[in-house]
Amino acid sequence: MRDQLNRGVSRYVTERELQNDRDNGKRMWFLPHFAVKKDSKTTPVRVVYDAKARYQGCSLNDYLLKGENINSDLFDVALRFRENEVGIIADISKMFQAIKLKVDDARFHRFVFREHPSHPIQVYELTTVTFGDKPSPTAAIVTMRHVVAEHAPEDERMMRVVTDQFYMDDLNESVGTQKKP
């Protein structure tokens, strides 16, 4: 949790902010969360937020639109990966956490936490897209394509690679052995 705070993935919500939201009739949602231990040197513990968890018969995901599936076809990505002699594989680390939520949407990604049982419970909110949110995959792909269109609008090869050779946050591309002039 401390790492997420330090990286700006979540932030502390003050009592004043909570009271202001209540006074102004602003809705909010609290996500349950739990830790998943992994055999990994880079991320030994991953925090999972459960947008499918139900409260009074509803979950956050019930209110979110999924968006259309614009992911590249995995079979086609695999076939194109074998077209050339040199394979390039990459992964965008913590892709969802690189995409900021709108400030008003963060209220629907709140959670409670305390570092130690003797500490008071505090309220936090996620400031980035969350893995378990129904629209997260579509939001991530749209964001990646938008970044290319915004920052490399003339680079057709880059747009093709992002559109055709990524499957979510994984790049599977191949190139010939000779440099092109």
Sequence and secondary structure as in RCSB ss.txt:
>XXXX:A:sequence
MRDQLNRGVSRYVTERELQNDRDNGKRMWFLPHFAVKKDSKTTPVRVVYDAKARYQGCSLNDYLLKGENINSDLF
DVALRFRENEVGIIADISKMFQAIKLKVDDARFHRFVFREHPSHPIQVYELTTVTFGDKPSPTAAIVTMRHVVAE
HAPEDERMMRVVTDQFYMDDLNESVGTQKKP
>XXXX:A:secstr
 HHHHHTTSEEEE HHHHHHHHHTT    B  EEEEE S SS SEEEEE TT  BTTB GGGGS      S  HH
HHHHHHTSSSEEEEEE TTSGGGSB  HHHHGGGEEEE SSTTS  EEEEE B  TTSTTHHHHHHHHHHHHHHH
H TT HHHHHHHHHSEETTEEEEEE SS   
